[in-house]
Amino acid sequence: MEYTELADYPLPAGRLTEWVPRVDDDRWASDSRGLSFTHQDHCERSAPGSWIGTVFEIHRRYDVEAVRSTIHAYMGRHEAFRTKVSRDAESGTWQRYTAPTDAVQVVDHAHTEPRTETQVFSHLHSWFGETVSPTAWPHFVLATIEPDDASRALSNGPGESFLLAFAADHSVMDAYSQIYAINEIDRLYAQALEGTDPELPEVGSYVDFSQSERELGDTLTSDHGAVRTWQDFLAVENGRFPGFPLPVAVERASTTDGPAAQSSISSWLLTADQSDAVNAACRAAGYNMQAGILAALAVTNARLSGRTSLRTVMPMHTRDEQKWAASVGWYVGILPMEIQLDSARTFGEALEAAAAAGSANKGLARMPYSRIAQILESTEIPRFVVSYIDLRFLPDAAQWQARKGRALRSNCHADDEVYFWVNRTLEGLNISARFPSSDVASTNVHRFITEFVAVLTAVIESDAGTDTVLTSVSQSVTVAAE
């Protein structure tokens, strides 16, 4: 499973149909449940054209009414899709509105003429970007593409199949939601088309979770431990979040209109067997794969920058009850992460340092950072983010490759942000990254990823699995300068 931009996905040529939910104005009811602090902050700061989504193949015959029934059932299961918000112009307060399942209509618009691959991409890219917004409903739109004969022949896929792609605003969806959607929509389509039992779990409502997060955030004060921890973490860089350890910032003329679009890559780092070997080395030392990934990143940083401290921010899911496990919503918090390798001389000792850093602030992810930022009067946003997710055990994960499933994100504009998404799947270890579009940023981010792979490979090849020293000939490699 890769996490990329739509431009990196091999869309087929064929017949394109848009699917748009509709609710009549009189079916919306005022809802007293509050927005999560994360949701509110997103509504107030989100850039136009920002969205996340998913694309995959459904390996069954295409049926218009079955698609309509599937979308309706999917939205009925998840209240996040049936809620909208508006802001009072005078008070600045936010009000939520919700609609019942039976109020949702799913309208299709089939394009009469077949589209080429380029035309399909161009249309979806502009349509998703212009339609999806945190403050305009629907927050969720879909498209189906029935491949033409040439595209079907090139794909070597089943004789009866079609592509489904959707875009959603981040306020109602997170990475797990994007990926769970493949299994859930496919099973709901089989039910609509063939009457089979989808065998899907009961799910809770993200709107309920948002209210609980709101109540939790309202208990925070300036002397709360979570607030003090973030204050101390940000104080190291004068109130700013830590940046990528190598130069990436873009010097731009003051007359330039806003940040430039970022570059993006997706790369397979290790095979499944190699990933298993790294995991085995971590387990033998008493730690898990997440600690191994963080340790390897910290070692990479030490080799290339010469600094023994790696400072970053790590997203963590907040699905702390079973009812949230498969629920669609934005169940994500962030942790301040600082891995100190001062006394570490082997990879085993780096593992210990990484695990300690992860455990030090483990409970902080559930504390809404957006509320903490309000208390600290900070408007800063993360600049260097590292995410790690093990996706091997999600429902129907073994079928993702054959279905050509991929999580999507829109293009981002930023001058100094670097994001790494490291995913472990049944196929191996993948990294997706976005970073400033400059020669210096591209050189240093690629250099960092290459060295990261070298560290992981050294762990696999070492006799004890954990005796990789922190020094390396790689330290002599020149790091690109601004």
Number of C-alpha atoms within 10 A of each C-alpha: 21 23 27 25 22 23 14 13 16 12 21 25 22 25 19 25 18 18 19 18 22 14 18 10 9 8 13 17 13 13 15 11 17 21 24 27 24 20 18 20 17 17 21 11 10 17 13 12 18 22 28 28 30 25 26 23 22 24 17 16 15 18 12 14 13 18 22 19 17 23 23 19 17 18 19 18 18 21 23 24 28 26 21 21 20 15 15 9 8 6 7 9 10 14 16 18 16 20 22 15 18 10 18 20 16 19 12 18 11 16 12 9 9 17 19 18 15 13 16 18 20 13 13 19 18 11 15 24 19 13 20 23 23 26 17 12 19 20 25 26 22 21 20 25 24 21 24 16 11 11 17 19 12 9 12 8 16 14 12 13 18 25 22 22 22 23 28 27 29 24 26 25 25 19 23 22 21 22 25 19 23 25 17 21 19 20 19 25 25 21 17 20 19 11 10 12 11 16 10 12 12 12 16 20 16 24 24 16 21 22 17 16 20 20 14 16 19 13 10 17 15 12 9 11 12 20 21 15 14 20 19 12 19 17 12 11 11 11 16 16 22 24 20 23 21 20 19 26 21 18 10 12 7 7 6 8 8 11 15 16 15 19 18 19 17 18 14 16 22 20 16 14 13 18 22 17 19 24 22 17 25 25 15 14 17 12 18 17 21 21 23 26 23 25 30 24 24 27 34 30 24 21 23 22 17 13 16 19 17 23 21 21 20 22 17 18 17 18 19 10 8 12 14 18 19 22 25 27 27 25 28 18 20 24 23 24 24 21 24 20 24 12 10 17 15 16 28 25 20 30 30 22 23 28 20 17 20 20 11 14 17 15 14 19 20 21 22 22 21 22 23 23 17 12 15 16 9 14 11 11 12 18 19 20 24 18 19 20 17 14 15 16 10 14 17 13 18 14 13 20 15 13 18 18 24 24 25 25 19 18 21 21 19 20 22 21 21 25 20 20 20 24 22 25 22 20 17 18 22 20 21 19 22 24 28 25 21 17 14 18 25 20 16 22 25 13 19 21 18 13 22 22 17 17 24 26 18 18 26 21 16 12 11 13 22 23 18 24 17 22 15 17 7 13 17 9 11 10 16 16 13 13
